[in-house]
Amino acid sequence: MSDKILSEEEHELQKVRDDYFKENMVAKYMHDIEVMSRLIASINEYILVFGRTSNVHDQLVDLKAQVKINRDHLSNWMNAI
């Protein structure tokens, strides 16, 4: 009987550890997602202000697409945790 109680306690302790790990991961990567979102917004603003006349317009469009992909992959990974 005491073995069963001990294993339940260990199970609860592992659950607490897992929850703590998940919370830390979400906090860390949520900040990264926010940074990527701000970068996308800044790129949008730059493109709107300077338009196609900018010498970096095409590169910014490509960069924006890459950052969106990275943000989406990170978001999907976080949701899978």
C-alpha positions, 0 to 999 in steps of 0.5 A: 500500500505504501508503494502505491502512495509513493508512486502517486506522490512521485506522479504528482511531483512529476506533473508539477515539474512538467507544468513548471517547465511548460510555463517557463517555455511558454514565457520564454517563447511568447516573448520571442513571438512578440518580437517577431510580430513587432518586426513584421509590423515594422516591416509593414510600416516601412513598406507602406511609407517607402513603397516600391521605390525603396531599394530594399523593398523586395528583400523586406518582403522576403524577410517578412515572409521568412519571419512569419514562417518562423513565428508560425512554426514556433507558435505551433510548437508551443501549442503542441507542448 
